[in-house]
Amino acid sequence: MTPIIVANWKMNPKTFKQAELLFANLAKQFFLASKADIVICPPMIFLPVLKSKAPQLKNFFWGAQNCHWERFGAYTGEISADLLKNAGCRYVIIGHSERREYLKETDEMINWKIQAAFKAGLRSILCVGEKEGEEMALTVEKQIRSGLKNVSSDAAKNLLIAYEPVWAIGSGQPCSPDDAMGAALFIKRVLTNLYDRRLAEEIKIIYGGSVDVQNAAAYFIEAKMDGLLVGGVSLMAKEFGRILKSIQQLYP
Ligand code: PGA
C-alpha cells in the first residue's frame, strides 16, 4: 500500500506571504518521498495562490480541512465538497476533533459530509479518537459506525481513517506505537464488521497526534500504519522533510 503523509496546516500561517514561503519550502522537500503520497491541507483561502506554485508531481495532492454537506445554497460561511473539488482538492479531512469540540460537529453532520465528499469525487479522511479518560474502543467504534452510517462500499473505498487520540493532538504527548497499533487493528475489525474483510484491508489507517521526526517511522514499523496526519510539524519545512525522508527509507 502506498504510504500517505497528510499535512494539516489548521488556521496557519497568518499571511499569504508566509503561506507562499512555507509551501515553497515544503515543496523543496517533496523529492525526499517519491514513494509516498503527500497531501497538503492549507486554509482554503490560500489555495488558488499556492496552486499556481505547485510542483507537477504524481504523488502530490491538495486537501481541505472541512467541507459542508450541502452542494450549494444559503449556508453562510461554508464551502461545499463540489467547490473544493473544483478548486483542485483531492482529499478532505472530516470530523477533526477540533471541529467536533469547538464547532460542535456531531457524528451525524460528519456522516453527511462523508456522503457529500464522495458524491463530489473527494477522498475523505475521517478523524476518530478518544479524549483523555475515555475508552478508545467505545469512542472509536461509535464514531466509525455513526460516521459511516449508510455509506456504501463504493464510497468507503474512497475513505481513509485517521486515528487521532484527542489527548495526543498538539500536546507533545504522542500515542505509543503499541497503542496506535492496537487502535488500528480495532478499527480494521470494526470496518470488517461494517463491510467485509477485503474492503477493510483496502482502507488506509493513518495516525495523527504529536507526530515528529523522532517518532514518525515507528508508526509505520511498529504500529503498521499506512500514513500520518501531521499538524504542528507540517509548518516546519525542514522537519517535515526529515519525516518524509525517514518514511522513504522504509520503502526501498
Ligand atoms: P499535531 O496535530 O501534529 O500538531 O498534534 C495533528 C492533527 O491535529 O491533525
Residues whose N, C-alpha, C, O or C-beta is under 5 A from the ligand:
A	BS01	PGA	N8 A168 I169 G170 S171 G208 G209 S210 V211 L229 V230 G231 G232
